[in-house]
Amino acid sequence: MTLKPILIHPDPRLKKVCDPVSAFGRDLAKLADDMLETMYDAPGIGLAAPQVGVMQRLLVMDCVKEADGTPAPMVLVNPAVTWKSEERNIYEEGCLSIPGQYAEIERPKSVRVSWQDVEGKAHEQEFDALWATCVQHEIDHLDGVLFIDYLKPLKRQMITRKMQKLKREQARA
């Protein structure tokens, strides 16, 4: 497995809508494994393909955060929300592409998602609480939407400026 570099906002690839995956099999499985390794190493609970520069509808996630918990890695290819609860939840969200920045974001508490696995087999599952927030956050990435897009313009601009400064500092290092 290979760690992938994670794109940092602002990067134009993070604002693009991703293409559906049409080629299933070994290469897709390798990409998914690399993305899971990258996500765990970061550390994070979700990672979408555009965050590693791959403009396809693929995400990985694992919301088991307890040290003694059993990992529950998931790979979702071409995911789509098919139902949203009216009940809402607020979570403090962060993003591996916007390191060190967090904000409370309101989303549906539960969602039903359909997707394919790396072999192309169809799945559907209902997600709740943190899992629901995570899958919605990652699907947003596939649509070119970042969690900061839900914030007021001034707060969003402030975070973007911090990320531009971080990228300049990384370029100098």
Secondary structure, DSSP 8 states (H G I E B T S, - for coil): --------SS-GGGGS--B-----SHHHHHHHHHHHHHHHHTT-SEEEGGGGT--BSEEEE-----TTS----EEEEEEEEEEE-SSEEEEEEEETTEEEEEEEEEEESEEEEEEE-TT--EEEEEEEHHHHHHHHHHHHHHTT--GGGGS-HHHHHHHHHHHHHHHHHHHH-
